[in-house]
C-alpha cells in the first residue's frame, strides 16, 4: 500500500512540475483583471474582440476571440519569454470553434532581431471542431538564447468566434524527466511515430498484459488500459499532438499523433 501511494505521489508531483515550468505567463488563461474583461499577460490585435468564457478545456476559464467585421483574422500574443540555445521546447495549445467559419488556427514563435518581428516557426492547424477541444502541438529547438514571443492566430470569416485555452511551452527535458529510459536490448519501443490510427509496443514480456496510461502535454489522462506484445492500441480518437505513454513500471515514452 505504501509503495502504491509513493508511486501516485511521484506521478502527481511530476505532472505538477510540468505545469509549474510552463514558461507562458498565464498560459492556462485563469488570471483576469478585476472586471474579468482582459486576461493577464496577454495582448490582442487591436481589431476584433475577446472575452472570458466558462467553457474551459481544463480549469475554469478560456479566452473567446471574435474576428472583426472587416477582417479575416485575429491574433493574440505573449510578452517576451527567454528561450535558451540548444533547448527543445514542447509547444501546445487547445482550441474549439464557437460560431461562424474558422478555417485555421496558427501557433507561431517570433523574435525581433532588428526593428520588426520575424517568425522563427509557424504552425497551422486545420483540424477544427465546434463540439470538442482540439490540440495543436509541435517541438522547436532554439538555436540562440534570446527573447521570443508566441502568437496565436485564428483565421476565418468576419464575426467568427473561437476559444483558446492552456497555451504551454515547456522544456522537453523537464517533460521527459517523468522517467529516464536507458536504451537497452529489452527497452520498450513505440511504433510507428508519428502515428495516425494506432501504436504498437515492442519489448513487453511475452504472455503478460502490461497496464499503461497515455497523457497529453498537460498531464491529463486521455487513455488507460492494458496491452500485450504486438497488440495495437487504437489512438484514432485522439487529437493531433504530442503524447506520453507510461507503463505501470514507470517507463515513459513520447510519441506524436498526426491527423
Secondary structure as GFF3:
##gff-version 3
##sequence-region A 1 259
A	DSSP	alpha_helix	2	20	.	.	.	ID=ss1
A	DSSP	beta_strand	42	44	.	.	.	ID=ss2
A	DSSP	beta_strand	49	53	.	.	.	ID=ss3
A	DSSP	beta_strand	62	66	.	.	.	ID=ss4
A	DSSP	beta_strand	73	78	.	.	.	ID=ss5
A	DSSP	beta_strand	81	83	.	.	.	ID=ss6
A	DSSP	beta_strand	88	99	.	.	.	ID=ss7
A	DSSP	beta_strand	102	111	.	.	.	ID=ss8
A	DSSP	beta_strand	118	125	.	.	.	ID=ss9
A	DSSP	beta_strand	134	141	.	.	.	ID=ss10
A	DSSP	beta_strand	146	156	.	.	.	ID=ss11
A	DSSP	beta_strand	161	171	.	.	.	ID=ss12
A	DSSP	alpha_helix	172	176	.	.	.	ID=ss13
A	DSSP	beta_strand	189	191	.	.	.	ID=ss14
A	DSSP	beta_strand	198	202	.	.	.	ID=ss15
A	DSSP	beta_strand	210	215	.	.	.	ID=ss16
A	DSSP	beta_strand	221	227	.	.	.	ID=ss17
A	DSSP	beta_strand	232	234	.	.	.	ID=ss18
A	DSSP	beta_strand	241	247	.	.	.	ID=ss19
A	DSSP	beta_strand	252	257	.	.	.	ID=ss20
###
